[in-house]
Amino acid sequence: MIFTRQGERVQQPHLGTTLDRFLYRRITARWAEDLKAMLRQAIEVQEPRVELREILIDRIPETPGRVQLRISY
C-alpha cells in the first residue's frame, strides 16, 4: 500500500499514498513531519485493522539524501 500511488489501482483509486511527492526533495524537519502525517493518515484510513504505534524517520549519515523509515504497529 505504501509504495502504491493513489489512482494506480483501477478498482480502488483511493488506495495508496503520495510518497512520490517526497522523492528528490531536500530533507528537512518539515519534510519529515509531512511524510509522517501522510503515512499515518494513509495507514489509518486504508488499513483500519492496523494499530499504528510509531513512525520514525532517521537520516543515514553515511549516505546524504537517504533516510530510514520504520513503522511500528
C-alpha positions as CSV (number, residue, x, y, z in Angstrom):
1,M,0.0,0.0,0.0
2,I,2.8,2.5,0.9
3,F,4.5,2.1,-2.5
4,T,1.3,2.2,-4.5
5,R,0.5,5.6,-6.0
6,Q,-3.0,6.9,-5.4
7,G,-5.0,6.3,-8.6
8,E,-2.8,3.4,-9.7
9,R,-5.3,0.7,-8.8
10,V,-8.3,1.0,-11.2
11,Q,-10.8,-0.7,-9.0
12,Q,-9.5,1.1,-5.8
13,P,-8.5,4.6,-6.9
14,H,-8.1,5.9,-3.4
15,L,-5.7,3.1,-2.3
16,G,-2.1,4.1,-1.9
17,T,-0.1,7.2,-0.9
18,T,1.5,10.3,-2.4
19,L,5.0,9.0,-1.5
20,D,6.4,10.1,-4.9
21,R,5.9,13.8,-3.8
22,F,8.6,13.3,-1.2
23,L,11.3,11.9,-3.5
24,Y,14.2,14.1,-4.6
25,R,13.3,16.8,-2.1
26,R,15.6,18.5,0.4
27,I,15.2,16.6,3.7
28,T,14.2,18.9,6.5
29,A,12.3,18.6,9.7
30,R,9.2,19.9,7.9
31,W,9.6,17.3,5.2
32,A,9.9,14.5,7.8
33,E,6.8,15.7,9.7
34,D,4.8,16.0,6.4
35,L,5.9,12.5,5.4
36,K,4.9,11.1,8.8
37,A,1.5,12.8,8.6
38,M,0.8,11.5,5.1
39,L,1.8,7.9,6.1
40,R,-0.2,8.0,9.3
41,Q,-3.3,9.2,7.5
42,A,-3.0,6.6,4.7
43,I,-2.4,3.7,7.1
44,E,-5.2,4.7,9.5
45,V,-7.8,5.2,6.7
46,Q,-6.8,2.4,4.3
47,E,-5.9,-0.3,6.8
48,P,-8.0,0.2,9.9
49,R,-7.1,-3.3,11.2
50,V,-3.6,-1.9,12.0
51,E,-2.9,-0.3,15.3
52,L,-0.2,2.2,14.4
53,R,2.3,2.8,17.2
54,E,5.1,4.9,15.7
55,I,6.6,6.2,12.6
56,L,10.3,7.0,12.8
57,I,12.4,8.7,10.1
58,D,16.2,8.7,10.6
59,R,18.8,10.2,8.3
60,I,21.6,7.9,7.2
61,P,24.8,9.9,7.9
62,E,27.0,7.8,5.5
63,T,24.6,8.4,2.6
64,P,23.4,12.0,2.3
65,G,19.9,12.3,0.9
66,R,18.7,8.9,2.2
67,V,16.6,8.1,5.2
68,Q,15.5,5.0,7.0
69,L,11.8,4.7,7.6
70,R,10.5,2.5,10.5
71,I,6.8,1.9,11.0
72,S,5.8,0.1,14.2
73,Y,2.4,-1.4,14.6
